[in-house]
Amino acid sequence: MTLRARLSLAFALFAAAPLGAALWPVSRALSGALEAEHAARLDGAARAVEGELARVAEQAAVAISDLAASEDADTFAREHAAGAPAAEEGARAGEWSLARGLPVLAIAERDGRVVSSAHLPGRAGDPDPSLAALFVSAPAGSAVPRVVSRAGPEGVEPVLALVAWRDLPGGASGLRIAGGVPLGRELAARLAALTGGAVTVRAADGAVLAEAQAPREGDGGGALPLPHLPGILGRLGAASRTIALGPADAPAGSVEVQVASEGLARARATVLGVFLGVLALAALAAAIAGRLVAARVTRPVEALRAGAAQVAAGDLGARVDARATGELGELVRAFNAMTEELSQSRARLAHAERIAAWREVARRLAHEIKNPLTPIAMSVETLRDALARDRKDFGEIFDESTRAISDEVRRLKRIVDEFSRFARLPAPDRAPVDPGELAADALARFPAPPPGVTLAREVEPGLPAVWADRDQVLQVLLNLLGNALDAVGGGGAIRVRAARAPGGVAFTVSDTGPGIPPADLARVFEPYFTTKDGGTGLGLAIAQRIAEEHGGTLEVASRPGEGAAFTLVLPLAEAAAARAT
């Protein structure tokens, strides 16, 4: 990761860290506030249900009291005492139920035998234990919760109702009237609409007697069918409160109120979403600001890095042109001063090296020229002495002396030619060259190797062309082959191999001669270093210079007694063309 990216990330983290750290306590506080609000809503819903149940119970008690004190009830009591027919009495409870709005209504004797019933018409004349228990346990005129049986579309079913009872006028008749309002689906739906949640009426054993859900936005209004309630309540994540009906130690049933937390959850999600949005925007703004600041800070650093890379690649003239202040400005100025000093030092060093090299060349050249001059001088002195003494064998002496002088002059000419080639080696005229053809041309110059010497050529199939001056590379290979022939002497094997190498093609000339001593291995490419009698010591130096000017390398590997191998690596023509493009 770059310094600029790191600084941008650091800015974003530093900006987002405080908001991120505040996210947890804010979320906790928001959750606590929403939970408190939800609990308050649940308490309000429970109180509303309790109040509505109390109001319904009061209405039921008032309705029963009014009915018991009515003229109809008085007339019915007198007729019953006079022995009215059972058929006429059986329909009376149903009439009063419709007129008074009491779905649960029954007229019974004090022992619980039913005279007339609106909610169970078929029970007329039968004893009803629940009525008998009601008359015994509940005070007259007060509505209490009781589970009663009620005839419905699907048969007789239990229903929890708020029931009150009163004696009918005329105590001689011994009749009592009991009635009230059932906590069925209709009342459950009304309670659900009142609380805005769900209401479930349960029996004492936990059996569900009725339930309803307040209509939600988009539900189309009305109470929901019972089969859909559990899934919906689960989806809303509702909390509940249970209201016991009847004595605390033995309640007749209960009403469970559930208030959905969906709206509060949406509010919490909205607040947290806004908070996270602000957090993201703050981090983004900080990252952008950090990138801008980092760009100003890192631009000199990146320029310094690029300059250092140029220096590492050998460009000591690299300069950093970047505006910077403070320590970075000092660093830029120090870098430019350093490269300027390096450039000047390299120029001075190159000049000194050139002087030293030419001094060495001059010294070696003087040494090489001095050696032939000695026999030439001696031959001249011998001729002068023989002429002065008028020796009879002057002709023989003249022939030997002039022959020696000619040999040494030819030697001097060879030395001068080699020096001229080393000093004035022309720039290579490069073009794509087939490696196989180069190896073949080099071996073609030795059609008949000396007796006992074998020449072999190995060329890897499909080698790409190299970017080289054909004549100069051929000169290198011929020099290497000539040295190999001198090394094997009277017998041995020489192999010329061309194969792929990293970045180019490698030409290897190896022999089975005695090898190169370790002490001489590091000096074989030095000018004028030779171990051969009559050698100039410039052949391998020229070969290495040709390799370097081609952008390649010339290396040697040898072990005493195992021969030597010289490897010339040349770049590919395709790679050279790509670099030129």
SULMO-V430950 format. One line per field, one symbol per residue. ss: DSSP state (a for helix, b for strand, c for the rest). phi: phi as a letter, one per 40 degrees, with the letter a starting at -180 (. if undefined). psi: psi as a letter, one per 20 degrees, with the letter a starting at -180 (. if undefined). A space follows every 10 residues. Layout:
# SULMO-V430950
ss = ???
phi = ???
psi = ???
This chain:
# SULMO-V430950
ss = ccaaaaaaaa aaaaaaaaaa aaaaaaaaaa aaaaaaaaaa aaaaaaaaaa aaaaaaaaaa aaaaaaaacc aaaaaaaaaa accccaaaaa caaaaaaaaa cccbbbbbbc ccbbbbbccc aaacccbcaa aaaaaaaccc cccbbbbbbb bbccbbbbbb bbbbbbbccc aaacbbbbbb bbccaaaaaa aaaaaccbbb bbbccccbbb bbbccccccc cccccaaaaa aaaaaaccbb bbbbbbcccc bbbbbbbbbc caaaaaaaaa aaaaaaaaaa aaaaaaaaaa aaaaaaaaaa aaaaaaaaaa aacccccccc cccccaaaaa aaaaaaaaaa aaaaaaaaaa aaaaaaaaaa aaaaaaaaaa aaaaaaaaaa aaaaaaaacc cccaaaaaaa aaaaaaaaaa aaaaaaaaaa aaaccccccc bbbcaaaaaa aaaacccccc ccbbbbbbbc cccccbbbca aaaaaaaaaa aaaaaaaacc cbbbbbbbbb bccbbbbbbb bccccccaaa accccccccc ccccccccaa aaaaaaaaac ccbbbbbbcc cccbbbbbbb bbaaaaaaaa c
phi = .ccccccccc dcccccdccc cccccccccc cccccccccc cccccccccc cccccccccc cccccccccc cccccccccc ccgccccccc cccccccccc gbdbaabacc cgcccabccb dccdgccbdc cccccccbcc gbcbcacbcb cbcbhcbcac bcbbbaccdg dccgcbbbai bccccccccc cccccgbbbb cbcccgccba aabccccgcg ggcccdcccd ccccccgcbb bbbcbhccca cciabcbbbc bccccccccc cccccccccc cccccccccc ccccccccdc cccccccccc ccchccccbb bbcabgcccc cccccccccc cccccccccc cccccccccc cccccccccc cccccccccc cccccccccf cccccccccc cccccccccc cccccccccc cccbcccccc acbcdccccc cccccbcbcd dgbbbbbbbc cgcccbcacd cccccccccc ccccccccgc aibbbbbbac adgibbbbbb bbccgbddcc ccbccccgca bbcgccgbcc cccccccccc gbbbbbbabd gbgbbbbbbb cccccccccc c
psi = prhghggghg ggghhhgggh higghggggg ggghhghghg hgghgghggg ghhggggggg gggggghhjr hghgghgghg hilqqhghhh ihhhghghhi knhopqprrh jjppgpphim hijpiqqohh gghghghpqp ippqpqoqpp pahjapqqpp qopqqqqqqn ihhkqqppra pqmbhghghg hghhijcqpp pqrhjipphq qqpqprpiij rrqqqghigg gghhhilqqq ppopoaqhhm qhaqpppppq jgghhhgghg ghggghghgg hgggghgggh hgghghgigh ghhgggghhg ghiinijpqo nppqrbhhgh gghhgghghg ggghgggggg ghggggghgg ggghghghhh ghhghgghgg hgggghghil qhkhgggggg ghggggghgh ggggghgggg ghhlpqqpnq rppphhhggg hghhimhnqq pipppqpopp qkprqqnrog gghhgghhgh hghghhgici qaqppppprq qojbppopoq rkaiapqhhi hijhjqpjpq jqpiqhjigh ggghhgghii kaqoqqpqpp ijaqpppopq qqhghhhghh .
